[in-house]
Each structure stands twice: as structure tokens, then as C-alpha cells.
Amino acid sequence: MQGSDQKMLNRIADKLKKSEPIHITLPGKGLLKIERPVPFLIVFRIPKEPDVFSSYLGRTESSYIISEDNELLCDIIKIVTQNLSHKYNGFLLIEIWTSHHAGQTPFVIHTHQKSAVGVSKNLRNELNKILHYKWDKTASVKRSQAVAVPPGRHTVMNETELEKQHVTFIGLEIAPVYIDAETGQPYPLLLRELRSGYSTAMRKSIFEFVRLNTNLDVGNFQMLGTTAIDDKALQIDRELAAYSKLFDFLLLVTPVNVDEAWADFKKSGYSQDPVFHYRPMPVDPEMIKRRLYNLPIEEITDPTIAFLFRDKRKEIDRMLNMMQEREKHDFMLTSIQLFGPVTEQLLDVAKALLVTIEGAAEAKQGKRLSSEQFAALAREELLWLKQQDASISDEVRIAEDIEGILVSKGVLNISSAFSVSEMRAMPLLQHEIGTHVVTYYNGKAQPLELFSIGVPGYEELQEGLAVFAEYLTGGLTKSRMRTLAGRVIAVNEMVSGKNFIETFHLLKDKYHFKDRTAFNISMRVYRGGGLTKDAVYLKGLLNIIDYIKGGKDLAQLLIGKIRQDYLPIVQELIYRKILKDPVVTPRFLQEQYADKLEDIKAGGNIFKMIE
């Protein structure tokens, strides 16, 4: 053995004893990576021929070695197993290799020890959840009398060594079913599906082994996953965020001449479609798309992170399409893809709300606050939040080219013509700052910028949570509830083919909205060519109510700009210590507002929320 190899082995042993992470480059582009001491190691011996799948598989986990087939590999494995098997009263060693027989079962699990029976069956059952029409089964277990090895190789640990170190060994032979036999090239989508399914199957199976055969206390299988994000993934995250920040979608699809358009519409006796003007596009969508699809997301070894990035890339692509299609029919079609349709159930709730609230007298709302007065309150709220996170900016922007009020990149933007009743001020602050600003900064505290710019489709949960914050702070008035329901009606009318004037008159004549309110609702829905986003406020609120009634924690939704069906992914990344708990808690979750939250948990519904 060379002196340099012995130094490396001593270094590995020292780090294991100190429970320090190990990241050591080995000859021939090999790598030993142990993020933290765990009672398992995945082994892959570098083959002579390039491999697009098996070498990738070990990299999805937190403890693996990729190495040339040499004495150093065996010595490293012995050092690792000696230290960690003793520490955890057991150890699982898994070797992966590629088969040359495409016709066999995709995954063959080789085992010869009684201690490997349980983990082998678990792995088989989990791998069999990966389905493909060509496969009768995805995985099988093959029992033998000796330690399984790849063809032409020797064992990395012999039977005596395994028994002495209390090591359980299984071999995982993978058939090249992901390769096109005619071209020799991989099927990219099948390869992606196999990688994702494999990672989950492997982690769950290792978890069961660790739970039953070692003294390591692990509460969830995801805790065994990698806890680090590699540099390539971080770079792609930064680039996705940069492309997303090149344009402000909502500002670009919101008219800059709303007051003038209203005046002209009113002057025409509500008989001529209003003409809206928009900000010029600051970017060339085709140039950004080219860069987007040059991002090497397929090279990311973490299937969960790769999925998040693909999903975000698709959303940015669709938004860029909408920028090109502004004021055209295709704008609405892409909007439906982004924000979803109005379901029959949602439409029924909206209609029922308008019937229930029809003709109800509104409470007197007292004096009104100007944009400057509201901005002063907003700065006070931001300074209050800043006590929890010093990075929070207290900037509030008042401008003439803003319609109403909105948060963009963590900054509150207010129209200079904006005013609000004193009674509505606090609920509106909790909507805009307590939700939109708080989730922006909680997202910024995460290692991925994706959680501050927003995962794809985050608007539904975000707006539902924001409206619920209004309810908790006493500001979900009958008028506000009618507006949310009216937006759903308007989106449904627009998608059904009705024009602006028809929808305006429906809101005004059938549902008795004031003329300007009916115009504003219609403007928001027909802007850009047809934006279906406004239906998500009521839809998101209904989902939040169900979420709370299910006994779930509202604070978890504030971890960043996420969507509800991403919660399992968020929980996985929390288990893996990639995501942090929210650093900022909004005012609406303070004890003074807890009674209303308890009312919903006890069986409240949207009709009982009407104030």
C-alpha cells in the first residue's frame, strides 16, 4: 500500500470517530461521500464502459463510494464498516452494478444472509411500485450460497469479514432496460422515472433496516437522504431565479390606464369595450426560453430538487408564452394551464355566497385612510417584523402606475390614488405584509431562491392564506366575500366565451355589484387577454379551511411561497435538513387571534365566516 493511501485511510478513520462529514476524491474520478455517520454504505465500482444510470444511483443518497476496482476500495469499505458497525450495532452494505442482459427483470436483488431477507423483500416491494407496461414485475430477489459480485469482479468483503463486522450485504443488479437497443442511447423520460422511483425505494428499505437492526434513532425515511445541495443545483437555482426576476408578470399584465378606461367605459353607457394599455415588455421571451432550456437540470442527482426545477422552468416558459400572447386568445388558454379552471363545486360556492350575502347591510366602515397614511401603517408593520429578521426592508413604494396594492419581490407597492377604510387597514396589512412579505422573507432564508420567488402554482395557497389572515384579523367583510365570489363568476363567464360587457352587466344587474366594482372585477379578469388567477382567492380559502379542519399547522404554510400539494416535498426537505423552519411569524398568528382559528378547527365553514 502506498503511503498516500494509508494517510487517506487514517484520515477517514479519524473523521468517522469524530462524526465529521467525509468528501474525498478517489483515483479515476471516484468519490467517497459520507455526509454524516449512518449505518449503511452504497458501493459502485466504475465499469470500463460508460454508465448513464447505475453510477448516478449512489449519488442520490447520503453515504456512498464510487471507485475503481482496487485494493484501496476494499480497505476503505473495511474502515467504514469497522467504525460504523460497532457504533450502530449493525451495518448495511449495498453494491450496485449493471447487468449486460436487457431481457431480465430490471432490478435483481442478490442476497445470501438471513439478516438480508427483510431488507431484500422491502426493497423488492418498493421497486415493484415502479410500473411499466413492458415489465411483469420490476424487481425480484435471488438467493445464493455466497456473496454476490458483478461479473469478473472479486468481493469487496468476504463472508468471514461480513460476519465478523456484523455487516449485512445485498447486491443490486440493474438491467439496461432504459437503453434503446437499436441506438444505444437512453430513454430520457424512462431514465428519469427510474431514478426517482429508485431513490424512494432505496431510502425506505434502508430506513426499515436501520430501524429494526441498528440503534440509530430515525423518525422518517427521508432523514436518511442527502442533506446537502451540490454546487450545480445551487447554480441552476440562481439562474432560474434570475430569469424569473427579469420580468414582473403581474405588473406586465395589469393595465396602466384603469381610471381613464373606466371614464371612457362609463361615458359610452357601458356599451363599448374598454381599451387597456400595458407596460412594454422589458425582455425578449424567446431569448430567455433558449437560456432556460440550456440549464442542465438532467445532471442534478437529487430527484426531488430536479423535479422542483423542471416544474419551475415549465412555469416560467408558460409565463413567457403569455407575455408573447398578451391581448390574444391564447393568453387565456395558457392562463388556465397556470392557474387552473373554475370547477363546478367552486362555482356553486361562489353563487351560494352571492345569494347568502345579497342585500345584506354592510357595517359602517368609518373614515378612510389615504395611500400615504396606509403606507405609514405598513412601515410600522414591517418594522415590527424586522425585530424577527433584520434583513426585512421597510421600503413601501407609492406610485401612479400601480392599480390598487400589490407586493412585488418583497416590496409593498401602493397606488397613489389608493384609499382604504380604517377598519380594513389591519386585515389588508396582514394580507399583503403578513402573508406575501412574510413568505418572501421566509423563502429567502432557505438555501434555494425558488422558495422566495415562488414554486409553480403557489398563488392558490398564498392567496387563500392571505384571505384567511383577513378573516382572523376581523376584516373579511361581507363586501370582501362578495368580491371574491364575484371574481369566480367573472372568470367562469370569461372562460365560457362571454365578453367584457356581458360579464360586467351580469355582475351589475344580476348580482348587484356597484358599477365601479363590477368594472374592477371584470378588468382584473379580462386583463392581458383573460387572466384566470382571480378565481384562486376563493378556491385557496376553501382549501385553507379544509387544511385547518384537518388539524394541520398553519405556520408550516409560511415556510416560503409554496403550494399545497408540494407539502410532502417540503416535509421531505425539512426531514433532510435542507429547508429550515420559518424565521418570521406574522401578527395574525398571535394569541389574540387564536379564537377564530379554533372556531374553524371545531367545524367552521366559509358561510359561518361571513361577518
C-alpha positions as CSV (number, residue, x, y, z in Angstrom):
1,M,0.0,0.0,0.0
2,Q,1.3,3.5,-0.9
3,G,1.9,5.9,1.9
4,S,-0.7,8.3,0.5
5,D,-3.3,5.6,0.6
6,Q,-2.5,4.9,4.3
7,K,-2.8,8.6,5.1
8,M,-6.2,8.7,3.4
9,L,-7.4,5.7,5.4
10,N,-6.2,7.2,8.6
11,R,-8.0,10.5,7.7
12,I,-11.2,8.6,7.0
13,A,-11.0,6.7,10.3
14,D,-10.3,9.9,12.2
15,K,-13.3,11.7,10.6
16,L,-15.6,8.7,11.4
17,K,-14.6,8.7,15.0
18,K,-15.2,12.4,15.3
19,S,-18.6,12.1,13.4
20,E,-17.4,14.6,10.8
21,P,-18.6,14.7,7.1
22,I,-16.4,13.0,4.6
23,H,-15.9,14.1,1.0
24,I,-12.7,12.6,-0.5
25,T,-11.9,12.3,-4.2
26,L,-10.5,8.9,-5.3
27,P,-8.4,7.9,-8.3
28,G,-10.2,7.6,-11.6
29,K,-12.9,10.2,-10.8
30,G,-14.0,8.2,-7.8
31,L,-15.6,9.7,-4.7
32,L,-16.2,8.8,-1.0
33,K,-19.1,10.8,0.4
34,I,-20.5,10.3,3.9
35,E,-22.4,13.4,4.9
36,R,-22.9,12.2,8.4
37,P,-22.2,8.8,10.1
38,V,-25.0,6.4,9.2
39,P,-25.1,2.5,9.3
40,F,-25.1,2.0,5.6
41,L,-22.9,2.5,2.5
42,I,-23.7,2.2,-1.2
43,V,-20.9,0.9,-3.4
44,F,-20.4,1.3,-7.1
45,R,-17.3,0.1,-8.9
46,I,-16.6,2.2,-12.0
47,P,-17.0,-0.1,-15.1
48,K,-14.9,0.0,-18.3
49,E,-17.9,1.2,-20.3
50,P,-19.7,4.5,-19.5
51,D,-22.9,4.0,-17.5
52,V,-25.7,6.6,-17.5
53,F,-27.8,5.1,-14.7
54,S,-26.1,2.9,-12.1
55,S,-23.3,5.4,-11.3
56,Y,-25.9,8.1,-10.7
57,L,-27.9,6.0,-8.3
58,G,-25.5,6.0,-5.4
59,R,-25.2,9.8,-5.6
60,T,-28.8,10.2,-4.6
61,E,-28.1,9.1,-1.1
62,S,-26.0,10.5,1.8
63,S,-23.4,7.7,2.1
64,Y,-21.7,6.2,-0.9
65,I,-18.4,5.3,-2.6
66,I,-17.7,5.3,-6.3
67,S,-14.4,3.8,-7.0
68,E,-12.1,1.9,-9.4
69,D,-11.9,-1.8,-8.6
70,N,-8.8,-1.9,-6.5
71,E,-7.4,-2.8,-3.1
72,L,-8.0,0.8,-1.8
73,L,-11.7,0.4,-2.3
74,C,-11.7,-2.7,-0.1
75,D,-9.6,-1.0,2.5
76,I,-11.9,2.0,2.7
77,I,-15.0,-0.2,3.0
78,K,-13.4,-2.2,5.9
79,I,-12.5,1.1,7.7
80,V,-16.1,2.4,7.3
81,T,-17.8,-0.9,8.3
82,Q,-15.4,-1.4,11.3
83,N,-16.2,2.0,12.7
84,L,-19.9,2.4,12.0
85,S,-21.0,-1.2,12.5
86,H,-19.5,-1.1,16.0
87,K,-21.1,2.3,16.7
88,Y,-24.6,1.3,15.5
89,N,-24.6,-2.5,16.3
90,G,-25.2,-3.3,12.7
91,F,-24.4,-2.1,9.1
92,L,-25.9,-2.5,5.6
93,L,-23.6,-2.7,2.6
94,I,-25.2,-2.4,-0.8
95,E,-23.3,-2.9,-4.1
96,I,-24.9,-1.8,-7.3
97,W,-23.8,-2.9,-10.8
98,T,-25.2,-3.0,-14.3
99,S,-26.2,-6.3,-16.0
100,H,-25.5,-7.0,-19.6
101,H,-28.8,-8.8,-20.0
102,A,-31.6,-6.5,-21.1
103,G,-34.2,-9.2,-21.1
104,Q,-34.1,-9.9,-17.4
105,T,-36.1,-8.3,-14.6
106,P,-35.0,-4.6,-14.4
107,F,-33.8,-5.0,-10.7
108,V,-32.4,-8.2,-9.3
109,I,-31.6,-8.2,-5.6
110,H,-28.9,-10.7,-4.6
111,T,-28.7,-12.0,-1.1
112,H,-27.2,-14.9,0.8
113,Q,-27.6,-14.0,4.5
114,K,-30.6,-14.4,6.8
115,S,-30.1,-10.9,8.0
116,A,-30.6,-9.6,4.5
117,V,-34.0,-11.3,3.9
118,G,-36.1,-8.5,5.4
119,V,-34.3,-5.6,3.6
120,S,-34.3,-7.5,0.3
121,K,-38.0,-8.1,0.4
122,N,-38.7,-4.5,1.4
123,L,-36.5,-3.3,-1.5
124,R,-38.2,-5.6,-3.9
125,N,-41.7,-4.4,-2.9
126,E,-40.7,-0.8,-3.1
127,L,-39.1,-1.2,-6.5
128,N,-42.2,-3.0,-7.8
129,K,-44.1,0.2,-7.3
130,I,-42.2,1.5,-10.4
131,L,-44.6,0.3,-13.1
132,H,-44.0,0.0,-16.8
133,Y,-46.3,-1.8,-19.3
134,K,-43.4,-4.0,-20.6
135,W,-42.5,-5.4,-17.2
136,D,-44.4,-8.1,-15.4
137,K,-42.5,-7.1,-12.3
138,T,-39.8,-4.5,-11.7
139,A,-37.7,-6.4,-9.1
140,S,-37.0,-9.9,-7.9
141,V,-34.9,-11.4,-5.2
142,K,-32.3,-14.1,-6.0
143,R,-30.9,-16.2,-3.1
144,S,-27.5,-17.7,-3.4
145,Q,-24.9,-19.5,-1.2
146,A,-22.1,-16.9,-1.5
147,V,-21.6,-13.2,-1.6
148,A,-22.8,-11.9,-4.9
149,V,-20.4,-10.0,-7.1
150,P,-20.5,-8.3,-10.5
151,P,-19.2,-10.4,-13.4
152,G,-15.4,-10.6,-13.4
153,R,-15.1,-8.9,-10.0
154,H,-14.0,-10.1,-6.6
155,T,-15.9,-9.5,-3.4
156,V,-15.4,-6.2,-1.6
157,M,-15.9,-8.1,1.7
158,N,-15.8,-11.8,2.0
159,E,-18.1,-14.0,4.1
160,T,-15.8,-14.1,7.1
161,E,-15.3,-10.3,7.1
162,L,-19.1,-9.7,6.8
163,E,-19.8,-12.0,9.8
164,K,-17.0,-10.6,11.9
165,Q,-18.1,-6.9,11.4
166,H,-21.9,-7.7,11.7
167,V,-22.4,-6.4,8.2
168,T,-25.5,-7.3,6.1
169,F,-24.7,-7.3,2.3
170,I,-27.0,-7.2,-0.7
171,G,-26.2,-6.8,-4.3
172,L,-28.4,-4.9,-6.7
173,E,-28.1,-5.8,-10.4
174,I,-29.7,-3.4,-12.8
175,A,-30.6,-4.4,-16.4
176,P,-30.2,-1.8,-19.1
177,V,-33.9,-1.6,-19.8
178,Y,-33.5,2.2,-20.0
179,I,-31.3,1.8,-23.2
180,D,-32.7,1.8,-26.7
181,A,-31.2,-1.4,-28.1
182,E,-31.1,0.0,-31.6
183,T,-29.4,3.3,-30.9
184,G,-27.6,2.5,-27.7
185,Q,-28.9,5.8,-26.3
186,P,-31.0,6.0,-23.1
187,Y,-34.7,6.8,-23.0
188,P,-34.6,10.1,-21.1
189,L,-38.0,10.1,-19.5
190,L,-37.9,6.4,-18.5
191,L,-34.4,7.1,-17.0
192,R,-35.8,10.0,-15.0
193,E,-38.8,7.9,-13.8
194,L,-36.4,5.0,-12.7
195,R,-34.1,7.4,-10.9
196,S,-36.9,8.9,-8.9
197,G,-38.6,5.6,-8.0
198,Y,-35.3,4.0,-7.2
199,S,-34.3,6.8,-4.8
200,T,-37.5,6.5,-2.8
201,A,-37.4,2.7,-2.8
202,M,-33.8,2.6,-1.6
203,R,-34.3,5.1,1.1
204,K,-37.5,3.4,2.5
205,S,-35.8,0.0,2.5
206,I,-32.6,1.3,4.2
207,F,-34.8,3.0,6.8
208,E,-36.6,-0.3,7.7
209,F,-33.2,-2.0,8.1
210,V,-31.8,0.8,10.2
211,R,-35.0,0.9,12.4
212,L,-35.0,-2.8,13.0
213,N,-31.3,-3.8,13.0
214,T,-29.4,-0.8,14.4
215,N,-29.5,1.6,17.3
216,L,-29.7,4.7,15.2
217,D,-32.9,6.6,16.0
218,V,-34.5,7.8,12.8
219,G,-38.1,9.0,12.7
220,N,-38.7,9.2,8.9
221,F,-37.1,7.5,5.9
222,Q,-36.3,10.9,4.4
223,M,-34.0,11.7,7.3
224,L,-31.5,9.2,5.7
225,G,-31.4,11.2,2.5
226,T,-28.7,13.6,1.4
227,T,-28.7,16.8,3.5
228,A,-26.6,18.9,1.0
229,I,-27.4,20.7,-2.2
230,D,-24.5,20.5,-4.6
231,D,-23.0,23.5,-6.4
232,K,-24.6,22.6,-9.7
233,A,-28.1,22.6,-8.2
234,L,-27.4,25.9,-6.4
235,Q,-26.2,27.5,-9.7
236,I,-29.3,26.3,-11.6
237,D,-31.5,27.6,-8.8
238,R,-29.8,31.0,-9.0
239,E,-30.2,31.1,-12.8
240,L,-33.9,30.1,-12.6
241,A,-34.5,32.9,-10.1
242,A,-32.6,35.4,-12.2
243,Y,-34.7,34.6,-15.3
244,S,-37.9,34.8,-13.2
245,K,-36.8,38.3,-11.9
246,L,-36.2,39.6,-15.4
247,F,-39.9,40.4,-15.7
248,D,-42.8,41.1,-13.2
249,F,-45.6,39.1,-14.6
250,L,-48.5,40.7,-12.7
251,L,-47.3,44.3,-13.4
252,L,-46.9,43.4,-17.1
253,V,-50.5,42.1,-17.4
254,T,-52.1,44.9,-15.4
255,P,-53.3,48.0,-17.3
256,V,-51.7,51.3,-16.6
257,N,-54.8,53.3,-17.6
258,V,-57.5,51.8,-15.4
259,D,-59.1,55.2,-14.3
260,E,-59.1,56.5,-17.9
261,A,-60.5,53.3,-19.2
262,W,-63.3,53.4,-16.6
263,A,-64.1,57.0,-17.5
264,D,-64.4,56.1,-21.2
265,F,-66.4,53.0,-20.5
266,K,-68.9,54.9,-18.3
267,K,-69.1,57.7,-20.9
268,S,-70.1,55.1,-23.5
269,G,-73.0,54.0,-21.3
270,Y,-71.2,50.7,-20.7
271,S,-71.7,49.7,-24.3
272,Q,-68.1,49.8,-25.7
273,D,-65.3,47.5,-24.5
274,P,-62.6,49.4,-22.5
275,V,-59.2,49.8,-24.1
276,F,-56.4,48.9,-21.8
277,H,-52.7,49.9,-22.1
278,Y,-49.8,47.9,-20.7
279,R,-46.2,48.4,-19.8
280,P,-43.8,47.5,-22.6
281,M,-42.1,44.1,-22.4
282,P,-38.6,44.5,-20.9
283,V,-37.3,41.2,-22.2
284,D,-37.3,39.0,-25.3
285,P,-39.2,35.8,-24.3
286,E,-37.5,33.7,-26.9
287,M,-34.1,34.6,-25.7
288,I,-35.0,33.7,-22.1
289,K,-36.5,30.4,-23.2
290,R,-33.3,29.5,-25.0
291,R,-31.4,30.0,-21.8
292,L,-34.0,28.2,-19.7
293,Y,-33.7,25.0,-21.7
294,N,-30.0,25.1,-21.7
295,L,-29.9,24.7,-18.0
296,P,-28.6,21.1,-17.3
297,I,-31.3,20.1,-14.9
298,E,-30.9,16.5,-16.1
299,E,-27.5,16.4,-14.4
300,I,-28.8,17.1,-10.9
301,T,-28.5,13.8,-8.9
302,D,-31.2,14.7,-6.4
303,P,-34.6,13.7,-8.0
304,T,-36.6,15.9,-5.7
305,I,-34.6,19.0,-6.4
306,A,-34.6,18.2,-10.1
307,F,-38.4,17.9,-10.1
308,L,-38.7,21.3,-8.4
309,F,-36.5,22.9,-11.0
310,R,-38.3,21.3,-14.0
311,D,-41.6,22.4,-12.7
312,K,-40.4,26.0,-12.2
313,R,-38.8,26.0,-15.7
314,K,-42.2,24.9,-17.2
315,E,-44.0,27.7,-15.3
316,I,-41.5,30.4,-16.5
317,D,-41.9,29.1,-20.0
318,R,-45.7,29.4,-19.8
319,M,-45.5,32.9,-18.4
320,L,-43.2,33.9,-21.2
321,N,-45.7,32.5,-23.6
322,M,-48.4,34.7,-22.0
323,M,-46.2,37.7,-22.4
324,Q,-46.0,37.0,-26.2
325,E,-49.7,36.3,-26.3
326,R,-50.9,39.4,-24.4
327,E,-54.2,40.6,-25.7
328,K,-54.6,37.4,-27.7
329,H,-56.9,34.4,-27.2
330,D,-54.0,32.1,-26.4
331,F,-53.2,34.2,-23.3
332,M,-56.4,32.8,-21.6
333,L,-55.6,29.2,-22.6
334,T,-52.2,29.4,-21.1
335,S,-53.6,31.1,-18.0
336,I,-55.9,28.1,-17.4
337,Q,-52.8,25.9,-17.6
338,L,-51.1,28.0,-14.9
339,F,-54.0,28.8,-12.5
340,G,-56.4,26.0,-13.3
341,P,-60.1,26.1,-14.3
342,V,-63.2,27.0,-12.3
343,T,-64.6,23.8,-11.0
344,E,-68.4,23.2,-10.7
345,Q,-68.0,23.0,-7.0
346,L,-66.2,26.3,-6.7
347,L,-68.8,28.0,-8.9
348,D,-71.6,26.6,-6.8
349,V,-69.9,28.0,-3.6
350,A,-69.5,31.4,-5.3
351,K,-73.1,31.6,-6.4
352,A,-74.3,30.5,-2.9
353,L,-72.2,33.2,-1.3
354,L,-73.7,35.9,-3.5
355,V,-77.2,34.6,-2.7
356,T,-76.5,34.5,1.0
357,I,-74.9,37.9,1.2
358,E,-77.3,39.5,-1.3
359,G,-78.9,42.7,0.1
360,A,-77.1,42.4,3.5
361,A,-76.3,45.7,5.0
362,E,-72.7,46.5,5.4
363,A,-71.3,47.7,8.7
364,K,-70.2,51.3,8.6
365,Q,-66.5,51.4,7.9
366,G,-65.6,54.8,9.3
367,K,-63.0,57.2,8.0
368,R,-60.8,56.3,5.1
369,L,-57.0,56.3,5.0
370,S,-55.0,57.8,2.1
371,S,-52.2,55.9,0.4
372,E,-49.7,57.9,2.5
373,Q,-51.5,57.0,5.7
374,F,-51.7,53.4,4.8
375,A,-48.1,53.4,3.8
376,A,-47.1,54.7,7.2
377,L,-49.0,51.8,8.9
378,A,-47.3,49.4,6.5
379,R,-43.9,50.7,7.5
380,E,-44.8,50.2,11.2
381,E,-45.8,46.6,10.4
382,L,-42.6,46.0,8.6
383,L,-40.5,47.4,11.4
384,W,-42.4,45.1,13.8
385,L,-41.5,42.1,11.6
386,K,-37.9,43.4,11.3
387,Q,-37.4,42.5,15.0
388,Q,-37.6,38.8,14.0
389,D,-35.5,39.2,10.8
390,A,-33.1,42.1,10.4
391,S,-33.0,41.6,6.6
392,I,-36.6,42.7,6.2
393,S,-36.8,46.0,4.3
394,D,-39.3,48.7,5.5
395,E,-39.5,50.1,2.0
396,V,-43.0,50.9,0.8
397,R,-43.5,52.3,-2.8
398,I,-46.3,54.7,-3.7
399,A,-46.7,55.2,-7.5
400,E,-49.2,56.4,-10.0
401,D,-48.7,53.4,-12.4
402,I,-49.9,50.8,-9.8
403,E,-53.5,49.5,-9.7
404,G,-54.6,49.2,-6.1
405,I,-52.0,47.4,-3.9
406,L,-49.6,44.6,-4.5
407,V,-46.4,43.0,-3.2
408,S,-43.5,42.5,-5.7
409,K,-40.2,40.9,-4.7
410,G,-40.9,41.6,-1.0
411,V,-41.8,45.3,-1.5
412,L,-45.3,46.7,-1.0
413,N,-46.5,48.8,-3.9
414,I,-49.4,51.2,-3.4
415,S,-51.3,53.2,-6.0
416,S,-51.2,57.0,-5.2
417,A,-55.0,57.0,-5.7
418,F,-55.5,54.2,-3.2
419,S,-57.6,54.6,-0.1
420,V,-58.9,52.1,2.4
421,S,-61.3,52.2,5.4
422,E,-59.7,52.3,8.8
423,M,-61.5,49.1,9.7
424,R,-60.0,47.3,6.7
425,A,-56.4,48.6,7.2
426,M,-55.2,45.9,9.6
427,P,-56.7,42.9,7.7
428,L,-55.2,44.3,4.5
429,L,-51.8,44.7,6.1
430,Q,-52.0,41.0,7.2
431,H,-53.0,40.0,3.6
432,E,-50.1,41.9,1.9
433,I,-47.4,42.0,4.6
434,G,-48.4,39.3,7.0
435,T,-48.6,36.8,4.1
436,H,-46.9,37.9,0.9
437,V,-44.0,39.8,2.5
438,V,-43.5,37.2,5.3
439,T,-43.4,34.2,2.9
440,Y,-41.0,36.1,0.7
441,Y,-38.5,36.6,3.6
442,N,-39.1,33.1,5.0
443,G,-38.4,31.8,1.5
444,K,-35.2,34.0,1.3
445,A,-34.0,32.3,4.4
446,Q,-34.0,28.9,2.6
447,P,-31.0,27.7,0.6
448,L,-33.0,27.7,-2.6
449,E,-34.2,31.0,-4.1
450,L,-37.1,29.1,-5.5
451,F,-38.9,29.4,-2.2
452,S,-38.8,33.2,-2.3
453,I,-39.7,33.7,-5.9
454,G,-42.4,31.1,-5.6
455,V,-42.8,27.5,-6.6
456,P,-45.1,26.9,-9.6
457,G,-48.7,27.5,-8.8
458,Y,-48.0,28.9,-5.3
459,E,-50.7,31.6,-5.8
460,E,-53.6,29.5,-4.8
461,L,-52.3,28.6,-1.4
462,Q,-50.8,32.1,-1.0
463,E,-53.9,34.0,-1.7
464,G,-56.1,31.6,0.2
465,L,-53.8,32.1,3.3
466,A,-53.8,35.8,2.7
467,V,-57.6,36.0,2.7
468,F,-57.7,33.8,5.8
469,A,-55.4,36.3,7.5
470,E,-58.0,38.9,6.8
471,Y,-60.6,36.7,8.5
472,L,-58.5,36.2,11.6
473,T,-58.0,39.9,12.0
474,G,-61.6,40.8,11.6
475,G,-61.6,42.1,8.0
476,L,-63.2,39.5,5.9
477,T,-66.3,41.7,5.4
478,K,-69.5,40.8,3.5
479,S,-68.4,43.1,0.8
480,R,-65.0,41.5,0.6
481,M,-66.5,38.0,0.5
482,R,-68.9,39.1,-2.3
483,T,-65.9,40.4,-4.3
484,L,-64.1,37.0,-4.0
485,A,-67.2,35.2,-5.2
486,G,-67.8,37.8,-8.0
487,R,-64.3,37.1,-9.3
488,V,-65.1,33.4,-9.6
489,I,-68.3,34.2,-11.5
490,A,-66.4,36.6,-13.8
491,V,-63.6,34.0,-14.5
492,N,-66.2,31.4,-15.4
493,E,-68.1,33.8,-17.7
494,M,-64.8,34.8,-19.4
495,V,-63.7,31.2,-19.9
496,S,-67.2,30.3,-21.2
497,G,-66.8,32.9,-24.0
498,K,-68.6,35.9,-22.6
499,N,-67.1,39.3,-23.4
500,F,-66.2,42.1,-21.0
501,I,-69.5,43.9,-21.4
502,E,-71.6,40.8,-20.8
503,T,-69.7,39.9,-17.7
504,F,-69.9,43.5,-16.4
505,H,-73.6,43.6,-16.8
506,L,-74.1,40.2,-15.2
507,L,-72.2,41.4,-12.1
508,K,-74.0,44.7,-12.1
509,D,-77.6,43.6,-12.9
510,K,-77.9,40.1,-11.6
511,Y,-75.5,40.2,-8.6
512,H,-76.0,43.9,-7.8
513,F,-72.4,45.0,-7.6
514,K,-71.8,48.7,-7.8
515,D,-70.9,49.9,-11.3
516,R,-67.2,50.6,-10.5
517,T,-66.8,47.4,-8.5
518,A,-68.3,45.4,-11.4
519,F,-65.8,47.2,-13.7
520,N,-62.8,46.5,-11.5
521,I,-63.7,42.8,-11.1
522,S,-64.1,42.5,-14.9
523,M,-60.9,44.4,-15.6
524,R,-58.9,42.1,-13.4
525,V,-60.3,39.0,-15.1
526,Y,-60.1,40.3,-18.8
527,R,-56.7,42.0,-18.4
528,G,-54.0,40.8,-20.7
529,G,-56.4,38.7,-22.7
530,G,-58.0,36.8,-19.9
531,L,-56.3,36.1,-16.6
532,T,-58.0,33.3,-14.6
533,K,-55.8,34.0,-11.5
534,D,-58.6,35.8,-9.6
535,A,-60.5,32.5,-9.1
536,V,-57.7,31.2,-6.8
537,Y,-58.6,33.6,-3.9
538,L,-61.8,31.8,-3.1
539,K,-60.5,28.4,-4.1
540,G,-57.4,28.8,-1.9
541,L,-59.5,30.0,1.0
542,L,-61.7,26.9,0.8
543,N,-58.6,24.7,0.7
544,I,-57.1,26.5,3.8
545,I,-60.3,25.9,5.7
546,D,-60.2,22.1,4.9
547,Y,-56.5,22.1,5.8
548,I,-57.1,23.7,9.2
549,K,-60.1,21.4,9.9
550,G,-57.8,18.5,9.3
551,G,-55.8,19.6,12.3
552,K,-52.8,20.7,10.4
553,D,-50.4,23.5,11.4
554,L,-51.0,26.8,9.6
555,A,-47.4,28.0,10.4
556,Q,-46.0,25.3,8.1
557,L,-47.5,27.1,5.1
558,L,-45.4,30.2,5.8
559,I,-42.0,28.5,5.1
560,G,-41.9,30.1,1.7
561,K,-44.0,30.7,-1.4
562,I,-45.2,27.1,-1.8
563,R,-48.3,25.3,-2.9
564,Q,-50.4,22.8,-1.0
565,D,-49.6,19.7,-3.0
566,Y,-45.9,20.5,-2.5
567,L,-46.2,19.9,1.2
568,P,-44.9,16.3,1.1
569,I,-41.9,17.6,-0.8
570,V,-41.4,20.4,1.7
571,Q,-41.7,17.9,4.6
572,E,-39.1,15.7,2.9
573,L,-36.7,18.6,2.6
574,I,-37.3,19.5,6.2
575,Y,-36.5,15.9,7.3
576,R,-33.4,16.1,5.2
577,K,-32.4,19.4,6.9
578,I,-32.3,21.2,3.6
579,L,-35.2,23.5,4.5
580,K,-35.4,25.5,7.7
581,D,-38.4,26.3,9.9
582,P,-39.9,29.7,9.2
583,V,-37.9,32.6,10.7
584,V,-40.7,35.1,10.7
585,T,-44.2,34.7,12.2
586,P,-46.9,37.2,11.2
587,R,-49.1,39.1,13.6
588,F,-52.2,37.2,12.5
589,L,-50.9,34.1,14.2
590,Q,-50.5,35.7,17.6
591,E,-52.6,34.6,20.5
592,Q,-55.1,37.4,20.2
593,Y,-56.4,35.9,17.0
594,A,-56.4,32.3,18.1
595,D,-60.2,32.0,18.9
596,K,-61.2,32.4,15.3
597,L,-58.7,29.7,14.3
598,E,-60.1,27.4,16.9
599,D,-63.6,28.0,15.6
600,I,-62.6,26.8,12.2
601,K,-60.9,23.7,13.6
602,A,-64.1,22.9,15.5
603,G,-66.1,22.7,12.3
604,G,-66.3,26.1,10.8
605,N,-67.1,26.7,7.2
606,I,-67.0,29.6,4.7
607,F,-70.6,30.6,5.4
608,K,-70.0,30.8,9.1
609,M,-67.1,33.1,8.4
610,I,-69.4,35.8,6.9
611,E,-69.2,38.8,9.2
